[in-house]
Amino acid sequence: MLKRYGIPQSRAFRPLGLLYELDLPYEQVRLDYRGDAVSDPDCLAINPNVRIPHLVDAALVLWGSMAIDLYLAHKQAQAA
């Protein structure tokens, strides 16, 4: 299952909207960029850029809202 990290009050709203529009199942992991959560070692292991959003799909990790959107669109097109 897809895991989306971030909060809607950030650029993470882009993938959130696309996940909704594509009706893809996902798990939301609330990760606020205001504070130390993004520099936590567990978070840094996923995304060393210390930014949100990021998306985990099995062994694939993506960060950057536009990169995530492109990936989701391509994934949906392959499934159709």
Secondary structure as UniProt FT lines:
FT   STRAND          2..6
FT   TURN            8..9
FT   TURN            11..12
FT   HELIX           13..22
FT   STRAND          26..30
FT   HELIX           37..39
FT   HELIX           41..46
FT   TURN            48..49
FT   STRAND          54..57
FT   TURN            58..59
FT   STRAND          60..63
FT   HELIX           65..79
//
